[in-house]
Amino acid sequence: LTEKNFFGLGRSDPFYTISKSREDGGWVKVWDSEIIRGNLNPTWDAVGIPVQKICNGDYDRPIQVAVYDYESNGSHKLIGSFNTSLKSLQEKRESFRLT
């Protein structure tokens, strides 16, 4: 991950969100991870999130994973994101590049 704090002089405090697509094409956030402080190579603990919450039971429904640098004032900085589906994650177990 890139260093985002103090104009590139600090360390990132990353966390990720998962959002599911809405019928109108927008996104609704369904999950926030824990924040990993001062780490450019984070590893998050596995979590159990109900399928209904992630994709309403539709494994082909688009989901978005976004990684942010936590800021205490709430103006979190986007590090990168990718779109996928639960079906794709289960079948391919692939890596994703943050854009």
Backbone torsions as a table, in degrees:
resi	resn	phi	psi	omega
1	LEU	NA	156.4	178.6
2	THR	-83.9	153.7	175.0
3	GLU	-78.9	126.8	-174.5
4	LYS	-114.9	-20.6	-175.2
5	ASN	-82.0	149.3	173.6
6	PHE	52.2	49.8	176.3
7	PHE	55.0	41.9	177.3
8	GLY	86.6	2.2	-178.2
9	LEU	-95.4	-9.8	-176.3
10	GLY	-106.7	-157.6	178.7
11	ARG	-118.7	153.3	177.5
12	SER	-81.7	149.5	173.9
13	ASP	-118.6	74.7	-169.8
14	PRO	-75.4	150.6	167.6
15	PHE	-149.1	161.6	179.3
16	TYR	-125.1	157.7	174.3
17	THR	-123.4	152.9	171.5
18	ILE	-120.1	130.4	177.8
19	SER	-124.5	148.6	175.0
20	LYS	-110.7	152.8	-180.0
21	SER	-74.9	145.8	175.1
22	ARG	-97.3	166.3	179.4
23	GLU	-60.7	-29.7	-178.9
24	ASP	-85.6	4.7	178.4
25	GLY	92.9	-7.8	177.1
26	GLY	-80.9	-174.5	-179.3
27	TRP	-125.5	147.1	174.1
28	VAL	-129.8	127.1	-177.8
29	LYS	-72.4	134.3	-179.6
30	VAL	-121.4	-8.6	-177.4
31	TRP	-157.0	139.1	168.7
32	ASP	-121.3	131.7	176.8
33	SER	-81.4	176.0	170.9
34	GLU	-73.4	159.8	177.9
35	ILE	-90.8	132.8	175.6
36	ILE	-106.6	109.6	-172.5
37	ARG	-76.8	136.7	171.7
38	GLY	57.9	46.5	-173.8
39	ASN	-139.8	124.3	177.4
40	LEU	-94.2	-3.6	179.8
41	ASN	-136.6	64.5	-172.0
42	PRO	-73.5	150.9	169.3
43	THR	-128.5	120.1	-179.5
44	TRP	-94.0	149.2	174.4
45	ASP	-66.4	148.7	175.1
46	ALA	-64.6	144.8	178.6
47	VAL	-130.6	153.1	174.8
48	GLY	-106.1	114.5	179.0
49	ILE	-119.9	127.4	-179.7
50	PRO	-57.5	138.6	179.5
51	VAL	-56.8	-39.4	-180.0
52	GLN	-58.4	-38.2	-179.1
53	LYS	-71.0	-38.5	-176.8
54	ILE	-75.4	-42.0	-171.3
55	CYS	-144.7	17.7	-179.2
56	ASN	57.0	27.4	179.6
57	GLY	82.8	-2.1	179.7
58	ASP	-97.8	100.6	-174.4
59	TYR	-66.2	-16.5	177.8
60	ASP	-92.2	-6.3	-178.7
61	ARG	-65.1	132.3	179.3
62	PRO	-62.9	139.2	171.5
63	ILE	-127.4	155.9	-179.5
64	GLN	-124.5	132.4	174.4
65	VAL	-112.3	124.4	-179.5
66	ALA	-124.7	136.5	178.3
67	VAL	-109.4	131.3	-177.8
68	TYR	-123.6	156.6	168.7
69	ASP	-95.3	119.1	-177.3
70	TYR	-65.7	135.7	173.2
71	GLU	-127.4	129.9	-175.3
72	SER	-61.0	-24.0	-179.9
73	ASN	-84.3	1.6	176.9
74	GLY	90.2	-5.8	180.0
75	SER	-91.5	62.1	-177.3
76	HIS	-58.5	142.5	-177.5
77	LYS	-101.3	127.3	178.3
78	LEU	-67.9	125.7	174.6
79	ILE	-90.7	-42.0	177.9
80	GLY	174.7	169.9	-178.2
81	SER	-152.8	165.7	172.0
82	PHE	-150.4	155.3	177.0
83	ASN	-110.5	143.8	179.7
84	THR	-158.1	-163.0	173.0
85	SER	-139.9	160.8	177.4
86	LEU	-62.5	-37.3	178.1
87	LYS	-60.2	-46.2	179.7
88	SER	-63.2	-41.3	179.0
89	LEU	-63.6	-40.4	-179.2
90	GLN	-71.6	-40.3	-176.0
91	GLU	-76.0	-44.6	-169.4
92	LYS	-97.1	-28.3	-175.7
93	ARG	44.1	48.4	-174.1
94	GLU	-94.3	168.2	173.7
95	SER	-90.5	153.2	179.2
96	PHE	-127.1	140.3	176.7
97	ARG	-91.3	129.6	176.6
98	LEU	-75.2	134.0	178.7
99	THR	-121.9	NA	NA
